[in-house]
């Protein structure tokens, strides 16, 4: 891979779509987290799920909506470091925190699933971006048929 993040391998509209879904996911998780905390006063698990959802909303807002902070001069080094985070890290973080919040939000599962569907979808999109582009037809047919390709290297063990 030429780029650590795989940004050169993905098309521009998929990157923008993922950023847009991430921004909407941050808003959705934030609203759902506040709602879970306010309505879950009786159940401690709902409060924990709401806190995890608010954490997810904050992380997604920082990672996806960097345009908000782009006008601030002292935020530029932070924004440059944020863009170096790998796609699979973002996908695992978003999907993992969504699953944790759903697991804790068993008392109001519809609220948790409804507000975490968009962040989970953003994590799935980042996972797909991490996989990279699909190969061309000839390379895929050569790999499937087991033809002679230069990708295989046999290692010899030394005594």
ChimeraX attribute file (.defattr): number of C-alpha atoms within 10 A of each C-alpha:
attribute: neighborCount
match mode: 1-to-1
recipient: residues
	/A:1	8
	/A:2	8
	/A:3	10
	/A:4	12
	/A:5	19
	/A:6	17
	/A:7	18
	/A:8	13
	/A:9	16
	/A:10	16
	/A:11	12
	/A:12	10
	/A:13	9
	/A:14	14
	/A:15	15
	/A:16	11
	/A:17	13
	/A:18	19
	/A:19	20
	/A:20	15
	/A:21	20
	/A:22	27
	/A:23	23
	/A:24	20
	/A:25	27
	/A:26	30
	/A:27	20
	/A:28	20
	/A:29	30
	/A:30	25
	/A:31	16
	/A:32	23
	/A:33	29
	/A:34	16
	/A:35	17
	/A:36	27
	/A:37	21
	/A:38	13
	/A:39	14
	/A:40	19
	/A:41	11
	/A:42	10
	/A:43	15
	/A:44	14
	/A:45	20
	/A:46	28
	/A:47	22
	/A:48	19
	/A:49	28
	/A:50	29
	/A:51	18
	/A:52	22
	/A:53	32
	/A:54	24
	/A:55	17
	/A:56	26
	/A:57	27
	/A:58	16
	/A:59	16
	/A:60	26
	/A:61	19
	/A:62	18
	/A:63	19
	/A:64	22
	/A:65	17
	/A:66	20
	/A:67	11
	/A:68	10
	/A:69	14
	/A:70	13
	/A:71	10
	/A:72	9
	/A:73	8
	/A:74	10
	/A:75	12
	/A:76	14
	/A:77	9
	/A:78	13
	/A:79	16
	/A:80	11
	/A:81	9
	/A:82	14
	/A:83	14
	/A:84	12
	/A:85	13
	/A:86	18
	/A:87	22
	/A:88	20
	/A:89	14
	/A:90	22
	/A:91	22
	/A:92	16
	/A:93	18
	/A:94	26
	/A:95	22
	/A:96	15
	/A:97	20
	/A:98	26
	/A:99	16
	/A:100	14
	/A:101	27
	/A:102	25
	/A:103	16
	/A:104	19
	/A:105	26
	/A:106	16
	/A:107	17
	/A:108	17
	/A:109	16
	/A:110	12
	/A:111	16
	/A:112	27
	/A:113	19
	/A:114	13
	/A:115	24
	/A:116	29
	/A:117	16
	/A:118	22
	/A:119	29
	/A:120	24
	/A:121	19
	/A:122	27
	/A:123	28
	/A:124	19
	/A:125	22
	/A:126	25
	/A:127	19
	/A:128	16
	/A:129	23
	/A:130	21
	/A:131	13
	/A:132	16
	/A:133	13
	/A:134	9
	/A:135	9
	/A:136	8
	/A:137	9
	/A:138	9
	/A:139	13
	/A:140	12
	/A:141	12
	/A:142	12
	/A:143	13
	/A:144	9
	/A:145	9
	/A:146	9
	/A:147	10
	/A:148	9
	/A:149	10
	/A:150	6
	/A:151	6
	/A:152	7
	/A:153	7
	/A:154	5
	/A:155	6
	/A:156	6
	/A:157	5
	/A:158	4
	/A:159	3
